[in-house]
Amino acid sequence: MRYWLFKSEPSTWSWDDQVKKGDKGEEWDGVRNYQARNFMREMEVGDRGFYYHSQTEKAVVGIVEVMNAAHPDSTTDDERWECVDIKAVAPVERPVTLDMIKEDPRLGEMVLVKNSRLSVQPVTETEWKIVCELAGVKA
């Protein structure tokens, strides 16, 4: 299993919106960055991810699971763009803010710290465990 981080502006698609989709899940569509798309191409069904609210909140607020491997993005006819489907697994007990992540020396190499603009990014197993610990959830 691999780990990821999915970023969304809550005003566009929030954690609550994701939760409302239930087990049906939702496409993680609209990504128009080659590096983020390539990360989605690496994902496998069952991989886990942090759901991160960007913009005002800047915090990990939930955990999601990849339900379907990369496939054409339904929001465009351009064959270059693909997406995965994800479903909400659980909210975190305590949101983990970007400031908390930046202040923890164990997370200094996390992609979120180094390239905070990337909307889909990998998370190492060690980083996953640390953020889960900070969030009050079992890794």
C-alpha positions, -999 to 999 in steps of 0.1 A, spaced: 0 0 0 11 35 -8 1 68 7 -9 101 -8 -23 136 -1 -52 151 -20 -57 188 -18 -89 206 -24 -103 241 -18 -133 235 6 -153 260 -14 -149 239 -45 -150 203 -30 -149 199 7 -145 169 30 -182 171 37 -189 168 0 -166 138 -2 -183 121 28 -217 126 12 -207 105 -18 -204 75 6 -191 42 -7 -199 53 -42 -169 78 -40 -161 104 -65 -136 111 -93 -106 132 -83 -111 152 -115 -100 185 -129 -63 180 -122 -43 197 -149 -7 193 -137 14 166 -153 32 156 -121 0 153 -101 -15 132 -130 15 110 -131 12 104 -93 -25 93 -99 -12 69 -126 9 52 -99 -20 47 -75 -36 13 -68 -69 4 -55 -67 3 -17 -40 30 -14 -48 56 13 -46 93 13 -50 124 34 -78 148 25 -63 182 28 -83 215 28 -62 242 11 -67 279 10 -80 292 43 -79 261 65 -47 245 53 -51 212 72 -55 175 69 -91 168 77 -98 133 67 -86 100 52 -96 86 18 -91 54 -1 -84 50 -38 -114 30 -52 -104 29 -89 -71 32 -107 -64 60 -131 -88 64 -160 -98 92 -184 -110 123 -166 -147 127 -174 -145 166 -172 -125 168 -204 -121 152 -239 -84 158 -237 -68 123 -235 -38 136 -216 -58 140 -183 -67 111 -161 -80 107 -125 -87 82 -98 -118 76 -78 -116 81 -40 -140 76 -11 -140 90 24 -128 65 50 -128 86 82 -124 121 95 -94 129 116 -99 134 153 -77 166 152 -70 185 120 -33 187 112 -25 221 99 3 230 75 19 250 103 20 219 125 35 199 97 62 226 90 70 228 128 76 191 131 112 184 121 103 148 113 82 161 84 107 186 70 111 166 37 74 161 31 63 171 -4 36 193 12 64 213 28 87 214 -2 60 219 -29 28 230 -13 11 239 -46 10 203 -59 -26 191 -57 -18 154 -56 13 142 -39 30 111 -24 34 107 14 60 83 28 49 55 52 69 73 80 52 106 72 18 89 71 24 74 106 35 108 120 6 128 106 -19 101 118 -3 104 153 -8 141 152 -44 137 139 -53 112 167 -61 84 143 -46 49 140 -21 47 111 
